[in-house]
Each structure stands twice: as C-alpha cells, then as structure tokens.
Amino acid sequence: MRSSYCGVLDSTFIDKEVTLCGWVDRRRDHGGVIFIDLRDREGVVQVVFDPDAKEDFERADKVRSEYVLQVTGKVRARAPETVNKNMPTGEIEVYGTALKILNVAETPPFPLDEHQSVGEDVRLRYRYLDLRRSEMQRILRLRSRVTTAVRNYLHNQGFIDIETPILTRATPEGARDYLVPSRTHAGKFFALPQSPQLFKQLLMVSGFDRYYQIAKCFRDEDLRADRQPEFTQIDIETSFLDENQIMAINEDMIRHLFAEIKGVQFGDFPRITYAEAMAKYGSDKPDLRIPLELVDVKDLMTEVEFKVFSGPAKDPKGRVTVMKVPGGNDKLTRKQIDDYTKFVSIYGAKGLAYIKVNDLSDLENGLQSPIVKFLPTEVRKAILERVEAENGDLLFFGADKAKIVSEALGALRNKLGEDLDLYTCEWAPLWVVDFPMFEEDDDGSLSALHHPFTAPSCSAEELRANPPAALSRAYDLVLNGTELGGGSVRIHDQKMQQAVFDVLSISAEEQREKFGFLLDALKYGAPPHGGLAFGLDRLIMWMTGAHSIRDVIAFPKTQTAADLMTDAPGGVDPEQLRELHIRTRLEEKPKD
Ligand code: ASP
C-alpha cells in the first residue's frame, strides 16, 4: 500500500513520487491550500493539496485528526522561509496528487500531542491511542532494541532460550502468588510464577549449561510506584561458573547494552559488601551518585544523658549515626528540616535531630541545635572530628533500632541527593555482595533474604550452628539507587538444601509437598550452578528516562492492579465458577 514511511523522507527523495500511509496528525487550511501532517511510526511529514486536483482536494478538506489515509504525491523542497528545522522531515514536503481515506476516526478523547495535561486514567483507558504518541513509540521501540540486543548478546555467549511454564506451582520469591483454579482438579490451584527460579535450576540439572529467557513474572504485592503485578525479567542461569564469573558475564552484558543503546561507556563496576552498604549508605541499593555517607557514633553516645541517643547506643540492635551535609546550613531552611523530619517518620523514625555547625572554634555557642545542650563538650568535639565537620555543615542524626535508622537515613540520603541535586555523575552501577542468608522478621523468625535456594558461603554445619551470621553467595546489581538485578550461586547439594529449609522451619512434609521435585532433582547429579535475573522494565526506565514503570509497558496495570482498558479483572458468570468448583464470599460493605 505504500512506498515509504512518512518520517524517513528527506531531501534525497526530492522529485520522487511516493505513496504514504498514516494518520492525520494535523490538518490546516491556508487560504485555499490544505496542509496535512501525516504521521506513521517513523514520524510526520507535511503533505500539501491545492485545488488543482479537485476531487482529492475536496477529500483532503474533509479529513479530520486521526483519519487513516493513503496519499500519493511528489516530494519537493520547501521554500527556504518555510523550512522547519524542528522537524526531521522539515526541509521537504509532499505535493499530494491522490488521497484515499482508508478509515475515519472519531475525535480522540485527548489530544495526542498534549499528554502532560491528560490524566493517566484516560491515557490508560485509551491506551491504543496513547501509544500513538511519539514518546510512547520511542520508549517501546527502544525496549525492543534492548531485548534484541540482550538476545543477541546471550546467544553469542552460548545461552539457550527456553520457555518455562506459566501455570505452575508457587515459587517463593517473597510475594503473594497469583492463583489459577483448576477445573480438572477440583479444589486445586496453579500459581503463576513469581520467577522461573526452580525451572531454570532444573534446566541446569538437565545439562543445558547456559539458559536465558525474557520471562513474565507475577507477584501479587501492594504496588509501589515502580512495581507492576506482572513484569518482565531477563532471567539467566549457568552451570560450572562461580559468582565472579557469573557477575563478569552479566556486567559485560549491561556494559554492552548501555554502550549500544545509549552510547554510554561504563568502567568496571565497583563491589561493596552488604555490611558496608548498610553502614555507609543505610541501604543495600545505594545511589553512589550522591556523595553523602553515614558515620556511626554509637560508641560516643553510651554515656550521654540524652536517652534518645544513649538508649539505642546501649542496645545491641540499636544504631546511632550521623549524616553530614557539607554546606547544608545555607542550603536547608528550618522549614525544609521540618519537612525532612516528617519524611523520615514514614520509615518509623521518631524524630530527626540535627546540628548546624556555625563556628567550630566555639563548641558552646557555635553549634546551633535543639539537642546540643544534651551533649557534653567532649562528645560534641568527638562527633565533629569523626565526621570531619567544617563550618557551614549540617549534621543529621539517626538513633533507634538499626533497621529504622538505616531505612530512614538511607531514604533521607536519596531525598537530599535529589532535592539539592548533589549528583556527582550520571550513572553509578555497582555490585552489592556478601548478603546475609537470612533476615529476622519482627516475630524473631528467620526468612531467606533472597530465596531459599541461595547457597551460603559456609558449610551446612556452620549454617545450622549460627544461622543469623551466615552469609550467602548472592549478588545484586544496583544502578543509581535501584536494584537492576540480583541472583546467586545456588545450592546444588541436597543436604545443604535440607539444612536451609530446616533453618527456615519448613517442616519435612512441607519440604516434600512444595519442593519434593527439587530435592529429588538434586539427588541425580545436579551441577554447581547459579544465575541472576534483571528487571527489564526498570532497565528500560533508566534507559529511556521514563518516570513511571507504566510508561515502559505497552499495556500496564494501575497502582490498584487493574487494567482500565479491558476492565480486568472482571466478573465471571456463576456457571464458570461452578466449573472451577468455586464459590465467592464477597465481604459485606462496611456501613458508614
Ligand atoms: N529468581 C530471582 C528473582 O526473581 C533471581 C535469581 O536468583 O536468579 O529475584
């Protein structure tokens, strides 16, 4: 139907006849001449109709925005004064000689060039129109380039693309499962995969050696801004490689992707341990673009009378730390400090103590702070020395259970980085390694920090003897403060797997019932193996600069996990439920 895309035309086409197909971006009537900006996926070109071609002119007069047209015409240079430098095709135009209306369109519910002022709900309801916008086209096409580059890279490294089931059993990745009732097995349910974790490990037992898949994963979690219930992972597993080799391949892939797609050259990714990340940045996914660090002062605070500090200082699970904002005195007003106090309360912090360092030479009057009067002079001095304070600096304090302090000041660090634009570079990738195997839940029980198939760095005996001290052979790839990917060397020894299940208090029956197939597989010659998975959506967010994860997915869900366009989830008729052996118990609406 066409000889060329609209958006690719340029002066090399001058005097050529072209046939174009596309949508009417804009139509203007200029004193008897009609201009149509015709749009297709490659861009927009101006087509001109004058009354010489009477019938076509009349048809051109009738078209409206988003009509679908086929246009034939001759490419010609624009007059110098009408050249549009902002338009890739702006040096030429097409002198239209034939116009066919392939389809009409109602007036769209929102102007396609003004999405900023359009509510996201409307965009999502009419997603097929929203996706016509050049910005969305750009993002989804970049996404396609990335997946193609990933496939090429991994294929060249000997990885084999293997699909794993969507209707399956639960995989423990720490989220709630999406369940699918079985019609043929009354009362039983499939779970949608939270990840292909167990299948990819089994593929290693089968000897494929290097597996990858661009895999859909499903997690029924309360959604945060950068989460979707259904999302995509670049999922990878390898055999006979240790963690350093696995990290090296994946680091190289990410480096390769950024070079190819963004033209950005990354150096070697630094590695830091989990312990160091928490100590210095209060986060296991630190944003290393921000030059702020936490400095612990617990040892200085045990004897002060101020209970807010001495309490956590004496508590083995407590943490007392300082974050210095160089020059922060001038940068932050009292009001902003109050706002940050509210901000850290989201993370459970009861307050946000601070000291403004006005004059270091005067420890009595040179420090401005509501709390400084509670600190003896020698403690003030020791703190200032430890954080290497200078006049004009602002010190924020965190004192509470370590978890709260790290989360609160870790989040404050990111917030200050953004608010004060403290970034020292554009990209800061790094590996975080040596994670603990387990984390303690509020009730004192242990759960796997990654997943229970992660290999510990110690023996099964050591693991059983002191589970909280055990470190894992896991690694996370962090970019600009977000976790881009994570994985581990896996347990390939059945006894070790048993030990981990035991520490997690998974009973023998439950182990059999949930993971019997894995424990069996480990008995039949499972090779040492390991891998990782990258969050593709987040990767695309970084590469495109999109602000929302919904902007990098063609048909996303809302924050309440609904699809506004298809109106899913939807009701089903009672007959279908009966076939599935299901009766719903809708809660009565609470009376107001
Ligand atoms: N299955 C893990 C996840 O989804 C990644 C991995 O360990 O390979 O987070």
Boltz pocket constraint, residues with backbone or C-beta under 6 A from the ligand:
constraints:
  - pocket:
      binder: B
      contacts: [[A, 173], [A, 194], [A, 195], [A, 196], [A, 197], [A, 236], [A, 486], [A, 487], [A, 488], [A, 531], [A, 532], [A, 533]]
      max_distance: 6.0
